[in-house]
Amino acid sequence: MLEKLGSQNALYPMPVTLVGALVDGRVNFINIAHVGIFNAAAPHRISLSMAKAHFTNAGIRANKAFSVNLPSQDMVTAADYVGLVSGKSVDKSKLFDVFYGELAGAPLIKSCKVAMECRLVETVDTRTHDVFVGEIVATWADPAVLTSGRIDLGKVRPLLFDMSSRQYFTLGPSIARCWSEGKKHQAP
């Protein structure tokens, strides 16, 4: 029997991302784990849910662009730090070596094994949060984390965030192939 816990979001853990934007002409990054796949088919779109008070929001709005960088577990200290301090009071522009792809307003982090640059296509106002929907313009990956030209999460070793325990986790090994394992199931 399951126990009723009330209204709780049980979709954690979520991948930790370092969202980058230019704010008043200065590079800024924030730790955001509330990221979703908005459209898995082309055009590929993702969503970010960010409290309205965040400094980065203004830069995303002004430049209509942002980056989503996936830190590996060896970046946990820096990733946590950018979520602890605000760009309003701390200049985070020198924390990482950055590069730019196609979008001038979307600084990308060289030390992240995977990074995406996104063009803002929609902003949803939920009273307390801005939900930014971005179209992925380009995805960048360190060749060391690719297997047969695809991103290998085992090599990326992404950070995962759990709200309930307030802890960071990482992935374990793969356990089965999608759209294959279920073929073994016997229908009732």
Secondary structure, DSSP 8 states (H G I E B T S, - for coil): ------S------EE-EEEEEEETTEEEEEEE--EEEEESSSS-EEEEEEETT-THHHHHHHHTEEEEEE-BGGGHHHHHHHHHS-TTTS--TTSS-EE--S-TT--EETTSSEEEEEEEEEEEE-SSEEEEEEEEEEEEE-GGGEETTEE-HHHH-BEEEETTTTEEEE-------TTTGGGG----
